[in-house]
Amino acid sequence: MPARPRPSTGDFPVQYATRILFSDLDAQMHVNNIAYARWFQEGRSDFDTGVLKAGLGQSELRLVLAHVEIDYLASLLYPGSVTVTTGVLRVGSASYTLGHAVFRDDTCHALGQSVMVKLGDGGGAALTDREREVLSGLKITGSWAASA
């Protein structure tokens, strides 16, 4: 089976840089898997509370995380910094899927996906046309997004 294409940082509309902390390390002195989960959580938060809600001109959008997956591609060592990237892979009727990646320099060290569901008063609620439009404008480009 051919290898899936890897993304580059420029494929993602939302990016932030963060230091690798000593507390991120495991007993083998590699970055622990939980650090990647935390970085992706911060990427989701930055995307949802900053970019998405700002694009919609509202702060009332209620979301819940329904699914997370992470693929670890290469180990990371301390010290250093990483760039964490986030963007939209898919938009559904009441949910959307975010794609995430962790880069050090030009090397992708982890890929992830998160499914976010819009909440209404009684559970899941349909995304509005405006929400779908804004989300569609924040899609990941490149061949990785097409194969994800």
Protein Blocks (a to p, Z undefined) as FASTA:
>chain_A
ZZdddddfklpmbdcdddddfklpcfkopacfklmmmmmmmmmmmmmmmmmmmmnopakb
ccddfbdcdddfbdcddedddddddddfbdcfkbccddddddehjbcfbdcddddddddf
klcadddfklmmmmmmmccedjklmmZZ
